[in-house]
């Protein structure tokens, strides 16, 4: 499955390690140095036709985002970078061995996030080894793109072009939504809001281009699979809360993960209708950390959908209401989102 894009903002932050700060600064600087104007790449006779077509689509989506969706009109996604690697970055997630709560990392701009991002795979692997040495569960997430929340003109990356048209277009809408509104220390709010903008934006994009309505079967499957993962996480949380010895909890944990693999096969054959899209993820080692990204991107999407309807489906009104929510105290914001979700 595709992880919706996690903002790799640590480049802007005062980090705990000078070495880490140097790494992300160098990685960001290297990307800035490699940028080429998409207009120039498209005009270059040496550009392969397939890449030219995808970049022309990205520019159309970029213009649509500002003119029709009231998203920021800046230089983001008007540049292209051809990477020398399959992913732009890797995120390292970690949890305690007997907990489903993330080991968090806090930065001045992005706030606290449940991962550390690296531009180099070897450094991500080294961080993963460090977390494992502390006794933590660890998972690595491949990152096809990143966002600096508008601090830099974020480029289209070659790793993004492997997606289909809707994913490429939607990602541009998603990341520009983050640039418009971002709440420090509230990833669930930020990602749910941007995910709603992405999905609604793609619907409007397709209508404007007189394309058939998007087949949202895949989205429905993603939601259903996420529900299965969240249910697993709840069962593990209950196990870890039991007054048992750590060894007893470890045994129950292993049994729960093994049971989940069986549950998945039944779910795939039944509700998923034989769809195999999650097999690659299921083939990986499962642990507490591998569950962390799930639920982050859609917890409040029904709330934002309701808010969009209350706004008369007018983007400026919607963004004004989202901005008002963003200014509330965390507990008040959550209360309002819960009311909208009903």
C-alpha positions, 0 to 999 in steps of 0.5 A: 500500500502507499503511505500518504506522504509524511512531512519530512520537516526535520530539515528545518529543526534543531535536532538532538544530533548535530550529525543528523542535522547535517545529514538532513540539511545536506539531503535537502540542499542536494535536492534543491541543487538538482531541481530543474524547471518542469517547463524546461524538462518538458521542452528538452528533446532528451526527455522521454515521452512518458516522463514529459506526459506525466510532468505536463499532467503535474503542471495542469494539476498544479494550476488547477489546485490554485485556481479551483481549489484555493490552494497556495499559488507558489513555486512548489511542484513546478520543478522536477528532480530525477533521483538516483534512488527508488525513494527520496527518503526512509522513515524509521518508526519505533515503539516500546516492545510492549506498547503500541505508542510511538517513540516520538521525536519533536522539532520546533516547526513540525512539532512531535512526529512518530518517526525520524526521516533519512535521505540515505537508506544506510543511515535509516538502517543504522537508526533502526539498529539503534532503536532495536538495541534499546529493545524497541519494535522498529519498522522502516517506511519508504517515502516517495515524496516529502513536504517542507510545508512551503519553506522551500519550493517542493519538487515533483520527484521521479519516485512520484511518477510511478503512481497513477494519475489520480495519485500524482494529482492527489498528492500535489493537492494533499501537500499544498493543503499542508502548506495552507494549514498545519497544526503543530503536534496534531498529525491526525488533524493535519493528515485527515484534513489534507487527505480530505482535500486530496480526495475531494480535489481529485473528484473535482479535477476529474469532473473538470476534465470530463473524466468518469467518476473515480472508482473508489473501490480501492479507497473502500478497501484501504478503509476496511484494511485500516479498520482491521489493523486498528482492531489488532492494535486495540487487542494488543493494547489490551494485552499490554495493559493486563497485570501479567508478566512481560514474558506472558505478554510477549507470548500473547503478542506473538500469538495475536500477530500470528492470529492476525495473519489468519484473519487477513487471509479470511478477510482477503478471501471474503470482504476484499473479494480476493484482492491481493494489494496488501500481500506485500505489506503482510509479507513483512515482519509484523510488530507494534511499530509497523502498525503506527502509520495506520489510521493517521490519515483518515481518523477525521476525514468524515468530519472534514467532509461534513465541514465542507458540506456546511461550507456550501462546498466553497473552498474559501469558506471551508479553509476559513472554518478549518483555520478556526479549528486549527486555532482551538486548544487541542481538547476543544478541537477534538471535541468539535471534530467528534461532533462533526463526525456524528 
